[in-house]
Amino acid sequence: MKRLFIDRVAEASRFTKKDTEIILNEFFRQVRIYCREAPVESRFTLAGFISFRIKERIKTNARNPKTNEPITLPPAKLVKTKITESFFNYVNADVVPEDIVVDEDEYDDAIEDK
């Protein structure tokens, strides 16, 4: 699926596939770094796509579901995500905008690869 995504972005942007892969990998690396370094309770949004909220989990007592033994979960930073309303509406729209062309065969191949 990643390869299909890279191919589509490369074709739409006129960058080479290699350059597109480098750019996308760096983009996602920067999102991961930002989430790691962001203060607790901060939020940021990739407009029209997804929002991130940084939360903190306090030390918690829990049980291992397999063994039923008590365990302690250490404090941790959690990243909560939520798609934006505009992205939700786009994905669930009955009509695809004219600038989006879906190659049925390519889509079917991608689904079969799952």
C-alpha positions in Angstrom: 0.0 0.0 0.0 2.9 2.4 0.7 4.3 1.8 -2.7 0.9 2.6 -4.3 0.8 5.8 -2.3 4.3 6.8 -3.3 3.5 6.0 -7.0 0.4 8.2 -6.9 2.1 11.1 -5.2 5.0 10.9 -7.6 2.8 11.0 -10.6 0.7 13.9 -9.3 3.7 15.9 -8.2 6.1 15.1 -11.1 8.8 14.2 -8.6 10.7 11.0 -9.1 9.4 8.0 -7.1 12.7 8.0 -5.1 12.4 11.7 -4.2 8.8 11.2 -3.3 9.6 8.3 -1.0 12.4 10.4 0.7 10.0 13.4 1.2 7.2 11.2 2.6 9.5 9.3 4.9 10.9 12.6 6.2 7.4 14.0 6.6 6.3 11.1 8.8 9.6 11.1 10.7 9.0 14.8 11.6 5.5 14.0 12.8 6.9 11.3 15.0 9.6 13.6 16.4 7.0 16.4 17.0 4.8 13.9 18.9 7.7 12.7 21.0 8.9 16.3 21.9 5.5 18.0 22.2 4.4 18.9 25.7 1.6 17.0 27.3 -1.9 18.4 26.6 -0.7 20.0 23.3 -2.6 19.6 20.1 -1.8 20.0 16.4 -3.7 19.4 13.2 -2.7 18.6 9.7 -5.4 20.7 8.1 -8.1 18.8 6.3 -6.7 15.4 7.4 -6.0 14.5 11.0 -5.5 16.0 14.5 -3.2 14.9 17.2 -3.5 15.3 20.9 -0.7 14.5 23.3 -1.9 13.0 26.6 -0.2 11.5 29.6 -1.0 8.2 31.2 -0.3 8.1 34.9 1.2 5.0 36.5 -1.6 2.4 36.5 -2.2 -1.0 38.0 -3.7 -3.5 35.6 -3.9 -7.2 34.9 -2.2 -9.3 32.3 -5.2 -10.7 30.3 -3.5 -14.0 29.5 -2.2 -14.8 33.0 -4.5 -12.6 35.1 -1.4 -11.5 37.0 -1.3 -7.9 38.3 1.1 -5.6 36.4 2.0 -2.0 36.7 1.9 0.2 33.6 4.5 3.0 33.9 3.7 6.6 33.1 3.7 7.2 29.3 3.0 9.8 26.8 0.0 8.9 24.6 -0.8 10.2 21.1 -4.6 10.4 20.4 -5.6 10.9 16.8 -8.9 11.9 15.2 -9.6 12.5 11.6 -10.9 16.0 10.7 -14.5 16.6 9.8 -13.6 17.6 6.3 -11.6 14.4 5.7 -14.5 12.3 7.1 -16.9 14.1 4.8 -14.6 13.6 1.8 -14.2 9.9 2.5 -17.9 9.4 3.0 -19.0 11.6 0.1 -21.3 10.1 -2.5 -19.6 12.2 -5.3 -15.8 12.2 -5.8 -14.5 15.6 -6.8 -13.5 15.8 -10.5 -9.8 16.3 -9.7 -9.6 12.8 -8.1 -9.4 9.9 -10.5 -9.4 6.4 -9.2 -8.0 3.7 -11.4 -10.3 0.7 -10.6 -7.8 -2.0 -11.5 -5.0 -0.4 -9.4 -7.5 0.0 -6.5 -8.6 -3.7 -6.8 -4.9 -4.8 -6.8 -4.2 -2.8 -3.7 -7.2 -4.3 -1.9 -6.1 -7.8 -2.8 -2.6 -7.2 -1.5 -4.0 -6.7 2.0 
